[in-house]
C-alpha cells in the first residue's frame, strides 16, 4: 500500500527537524515526510505530491493560501518539552522573565501554555526582535526561549532554553484520523511524555519542601489523561495516582500516596518487574475480576532505577471497539480471504495467468479481469490486492449485476444527510471513500448503466468523488480492479458500453481461462474439493470419461457444486454413472454439426494426430477461436506473439498450411488474415476432450 506523504512547512530548519522526529516516533515507517523550512521555496508542485500539509506557525497560513492547495492543510498545535520545565521550578514567584520568540503569535501561545502547566506565578514578558522596544528589557536579567537563543538580547546572560516545541498529541491524533493511520506506536510517544512527568516529580520531591503542592500540580495534568496512571518508587510505594486509576481499579476516593501498591491492589503482582526493571507494554492482567491492559515503564536517573510508571485500561472497552470495527469491515466487504495460494492447478494456462496476475499486483494501475462465470475472477482480484503494496488497506467489493441504478450511485459515491427520502440523517460514506488507500473491486462491470458508466469515467479520470446531494469534492486514493463475463468490445459496437471507459479499465488486462481449456487441472481440483470437504470418493472408468468429455460451462463453481452433490448422494465410496446428474449424462458428445460432418472431423483428427505437432495445431486453433469470438481475423505476426512458445516464421507457415489443407482454417489473401472454420472449432473441441498424460496421472492418484 502506498504510504501517505506529509509535507512539513516550518519557519526554520531546527523546527522542521523536531517535527520530523516527532512524526517518526509516532507513526514509524507508515508515512513519507517531505520538508520545506523556507517558505520562499514552497511551490504548488511540492504540495500536489503530498496528502497533507502541516504548518508550524500561523504566519505560514497566508503563504499556503496563495497556492490554493487541493489537499488538507493543518496548523500543528505544539506543546513544551516537559523535561525542560524543571529549570523553571526553582524560580521565585513574580520573577521577571523575557520570553523570546520570532513571532508575536508564537510568544503568546508559549505564555498561555506555560500558564496552563502551572507557571502563572512567574512574570513572563513577551519579546519579539523588531517588535518589542529593546529599552524595556534593560532591567531584566533572565530570558526563556524555545530553541532560538540567537534572538535573546545580548545584555541578558542567563538563558533558559526550553528547545523547539514538539507537536502536541492532539495534532498527532488528528493526523492519524485524517490519513487513516493506525496508532500502534502511540504509546511510545505518550510513554515518553509520562516518563518526563514522573522524572520531574521525583526531582521536585527532593528540591521543594511542600510535597503536597507538587503532587497537586502533577495530578492536575495526569487527571486530564483518560488512562489510569500510577507512579511507584523503586521499592513499590505509590508516588502518584490519577482520578482515572481510582475509577478503573475501583478504588475508594482516598489518598494512596506513600502506600505500598500491594496494600492498594493486592491481586496485582509486579515484583518481577521491579527486580528486572524491564519495560512491559500492553500486557493483559486480571485485576478485581476484570481484564486490564497494562503497560509498565521503568524510570531511571543517572543510570539508577528510581521507579515505575504504570498505565491501566479496561480491556473490555478496547475489545468492544475492535469487535465493532471488525464487524463493520466484514459487513462492508472490507476484508479479503484469498491469495494466490488459493488458485489451484498446474496447467500451463492457469500457471501463466497466476504469473501474470502476480506481476500486475506489483503495479498500481487499473486491472480488467475477463472470464466466464465461475472461473474465479474475484479470487484473482483478492489475490492481486493481497500481493500488492495496498494489502494492509481495505478491499471493497461491489457487484453491478445486483443493484439498481439509483442504489448503485448512492452506494458507490455515498450521500449527504437528507439527500433523498430514507437517507440517514448523518449521511453515509460511499464505497470509493471506504476503499481509500486500498482496492475497490467492481464485479460484473458490463451490467453498469450508461449513466453510471459516465460517473465512473469521471472518478477514474479525476480520482475524486462527490456524494449524492453534496457539493464538496472528496479526493480518493484507490486502486481499481474491474471484472466482467461479457464481451465489452461487442457491447461498444452495440452502444451499451462506453469506449472511453473501456480503455480506462483495460490498462492491465487479465483473462481467466475456462475449465474446459485446462482439463489437466480437472482431477487436481476434484482432489482439492474432496479434501476441503473431508471426504474421499473414487470414480469408475465410465465416470472418468464423462467428466473428461464434459465441457463444464459453469467452470470451477459448477465443479465445486458437483463434488458437494456427490458427497451427499453417494452412499458408498465409488461414484458410478448412475450418480451423475442429467446435465453431464446428456452432454456425452455435444456437436452442432450434421452426422455426415463427422467423417471430416475424424479424418482431420487422424491426420493432425499422426504428426509430431499436435500441440502446435491445438495452440493455433485456440488463438484463432478467441479472435473469431471477437469477429476478428489474425495475421502470422500477431499469432507468433500470442503462442505460448516460439515458432519460427517458416514453422508457423507449415502448420497453417496443414490446417488449411484439412479445412480447419481459412487463410485470406494478402492482409486479410486467417480465421478458424466451424470444422476447426469442432476439431479443437475433440482435441480438448482427449486425456493428456497429465490427466491420466491425476486420475491414477485419485484411485
Secondary structure, DSSP 8 states (H G I E B T S, - for coil): ---EEEEEE-SSHHHHHHHHHHHHHHHGGGEEEEEE-SGGG--HHHHHT-SEEEESSGGGHHHHHHTT-SSEEEE--B---GGGGGGGTTS-TT-EEEEEESSHHHHHHHHHHHHHTT-TTSEEEEEETTTS-GGGGTT--EEEESS-GGGS-TT--EEEE--S--B-HHHHHHHHHHHT---TTHHHHHHHHHHHHHHHHHHHHHH-S-HHHHHHHHHHHHTTSSSEEEEEETTSBEEEE-HHHHHHTT--SS--TTSBHHHHSTT---HHHHHH---EEEEEEEETTEEEEEEEEEEEETTEEEEEEEEEEEHHHHHHHHHHHHHHHHHTT------GGG----SHHHHHHHHHHHHHHTS-S-EEEE--TTS-HHHHHHHHHHTSTTTTS-EEEEEGGGS-HHHHHHHHH-B-TTSSTT--TT-B--HHHHTTTEEEEEESGGG--HHHHHHHHHHHHH-EEE-BT---EEE--EEEEEEESS-HHHHHHHTSS-HHHHHHHTTEEEE---GGG-GGGHHHHHHHHHHHTT---EE-HHHHHHHHH---TTHHHHHHHHHHHHHHH--SSEE-GGGS-HHHHTTTT---S-GGGHHHHHHHHHHHHHSS-HHHHHHHHHHHHHHHHTT--B-HHHHHHHSSS---HHHHHHHHHHHHHTTSEEE-SGGG-EEE-HHHHHHHHHHHHS--HHHHHHHHHH-
